Structure formats: structure tokens, C-alpha cells
Amino acid sequence: MTTIDAPVTATTATPNESNKKNRIQVSNTKKPLFFYVNLAKRYIQQHNEVELSALGMAIATVVTIAEILKNNGLATEKKVLTSTVGMKDENKGRLVQKAKIEIVLGKSEKFDNLMAHSAAANKSEAATDDDKK
């Protein structure tokens, strides 16, 4: 069993896993929810899929991100993995088990159309704002 002496966003990774360019390790304390949603959209655009990963209390945040992307028609669920990892408790110095989740989302068929529509809406909104100035 491996231990990690790091914040909740860290995970144990084999050499193959650490090289993944489309993995987002989510924390529920570091960034706002929609930072991760927008980052996941960008990763899906670039890599056709994204892997969302979290430990402990951040699991709810990962599930929320995945559901937002799926409900908006941007992504499809490919794989969900759950496990526990042993981590060293920073306060007590003993080994504790943390829940871990990994959700792999793929690009939906409607993704490109939805993103193009969203970009066009943002562009026209910006033009309207410029006219008001």
C-alpha cells in the first residue's frame, strides 16, 4: 500500500497515469466549480475526452461537474472507477483510507455544435455590450 503526504488533490499514479494530458484533479477548496467545468470543456475539445479525478470530500464536486457537462449535452459518460487509497494523516501521522473517484467523459455528438452556438452567443453579447458604452 502506498502513502501520499500531500493535499487532497494528489493521487498515487503509475508512470502511465501521471503522463495523461487530459486528467483534471479536482479540489473542492482551491478553485470554483465552473473553473473545472470550463477546463473540462477545453480538455474535451482538445483530447475528445477528459478524466476527472478526486479524493474524499471533493468527490461530490467531480460528480457535479460530470452531471453539468452531461445534462448540457456536451459529454457522455465512458467510465466511472471508485477505489480507496491509503494516505498519511497530516495531523495525526497515521494511515487513513480516502475514497477516490475517476470519471472519464467523452465528447458528445452535439459538442461541436453546442460550443459553436455558445461562442456565437458570447460574441453577439459582447458586441451588444460594446454598443452600450
GUNU-811675 format. One line per 4 residues: their letters; for each residue y, x, z of C-alpha. Coordinates in nm, 2 decimals, always signed. Example, Ala and Ser with C-alpha at 12.3 -4.5 7.8 and 13.67 -1.06 7.14 Angstrom:
<atoms>
as) -0.45/+1.23/+0.78  -0.11/+1.37/+0.71
</atoms>
This chain:
<atoms>
mtti) +0.00/+0.00/+0.00  +0.34/+0.14/-0.09  +0.66/+0.10/+0.11  +1.02/+0.09/+0.00
dapv) +1.30/+0.20/+0.22  +1.57/+0.02/+0.03  +1.77/-0.31/+0.00  +1.60/-0.63/-0.11
tatt) +1.68/-0.57/-0.48  +1.44/-0.28/-0.50  +1.08/-0.32/-0.61  +0.78/-0.09/-0.64
atpn) +0.73/-0.01/-1.01  +0.48/+0.17/-1.21  +0.62/+0.41/-1.47  +0.58/+0.15/-1.74
esnk) +0.76/-0.12/-1.54  +1.06/+0.09/-1.45  +1.14/+0.16/-1.82  +1.18/-0.21/-1.90
knri) +1.52/-0.27/-2.05  +1.51/-0.65/-2.02  +1.45/-0.67/-1.64  +1.71/-0.81/-1.40
qvsn) +1.65/-0.75/-1.03  +1.84/-1.04/-0.86  +2.00/-1.03/-0.52  +2.15/-1.33/-0.36
tkkp) +2.42/-1.13/-0.19  +2.55/-0.89/-0.45  +2.67/-1.10/-0.74  +2.75/-1.46/-0.81
lffy) +2.48/-1.69/-0.97  +2.65/-1.72/-1.31  +2.68/-1.34/-1.34  +2.30/-1.34/-1.36
vnla) +2.28/-1.64/-1.59  +2.52/-1.48/-1.84  +2.35/-1.14/-1.81  +2.01/-1.31/-1.88
kryi) +2.16/-1.48/-2.19  +2.27/-1.14/-2.31  +1.93/-0.99/-2.25  +1.76/-1.28/-2.43
qqhn) +2.00/-1.22/-2.72  +1.92/-0.85/-2.74  +1.55/-0.84/-2.65  +1.42/-1.20/-2.72
evel) +1.31/-1.23/-2.36  +1.42/-1.14/-2.01  +1.23/-1.07/-1.69  +1.39/-1.20/-1.37
salg) +1.26/-1.03/-1.05  +1.34/-1.09/-0.69  +1.22/-1.03/-0.33  +1.24/-1.25/-0.02
maia) +1.54/-1.48/+0.01  +1.66/-1.40/-0.35  +1.36/-1.59/-0.49  +1.55/-1.92/-0.48
tvvt) +1.83/-1.76/-0.68  +1.59/-1.64/-0.95  +1.43/-1.99/-0.98  +1.77/-2.15/-1.01
iaei) +1.87/-1.90/-1.29  +1.55/-1.97/-1.48  +1.60/-2.35/-1.44  +1.96/-2.34/-1.56
lknn) +1.85/-2.15/-1.87  +1.55/-2.38/-1.94  +1.75/-2.70/-1.88  +2.02/-2.59/-2.11
glat) +1.76/-2.53/-2.39  +1.83/-2.16/-2.40  +1.49/-2.03/-2.28  +1.13/-2.11/-2.24
ekkv) +0.90/-2.01/-1.96  +0.65/-1.74/-2.06  +0.51/-1.62/-1.73  +0.55/-1.66/-1.36
ltst) +0.40/-1.40/-1.12  +0.41/-1.41/-0.74  +0.29/-1.14/-0.50  +0.38/-0.98/-0.17
vgmk) +0.49/-0.62/-0.13  +0.50/-0.41/+0.18  +0.84/-0.29/+0.28  +0.97/-0.09/+0.58
denk) +1.19/-0.30/+0.80  +1.53/-0.11/+0.83  +1.59/-0.23/+1.19  +1.25/-0.21/+1.35
grlv) +1.10/+0.06/+1.13  +0.77/-0.13/+1.08  +0.60/-0.25/+0.77  +0.67/-0.61/+0.67
qkak) +0.54/-0.82/+0.38  +0.80/-0.96/+0.14  +0.74/-1.23/-0.11  +0.81/-1.12/-0.47
ieiv) +0.85/-1.33/-0.79  +0.88/-1.23/-1.15  +0.97/-1.49/-1.42  +0.96/-1.40/-1.78
lgks) +1.17/-1.62/-2.01  +1.16/-1.62/-2.39  +1.42/-1.71/-2.64  +1.41/-2.08/-2.73
ekfd) +1.41/-2.20/-3.09  +1.76/-2.35/-3.02  +1.90/-2.04/-2.86  +2.10/-1.90/-3.15
nlma) +2.25/-2.24/-3.24  +2.34/-2.31/-2.88  +2.50/-1.97/-2.84  +2.70/-2.00/-3.17
hsaa) +2.82/-2.35/-3.06  +2.92/-2.22/-2.72  +3.11/-1.92/-2.88  +3.29/-2.16/-3.12
anks) +3.39/-2.39/-2.84  +3.52/-2.09/-2.64  +3.72/-1.97/-2.94  +3.89/-2.31/-3.00
eaat) +3.96/-2.34/-2.63  +4.13/-2.00/-2.63  +4.34/-2.10/-2.93  +4.45/-2.42/-2.76
dddk) +4.55/-2.22/-2.45  +4.75/-1.98/-2.67  +4.93/-2.27/-2.83  +5.04/-2.40/-2.48
k) +5.20/-2.06/-2.40
</atoms>
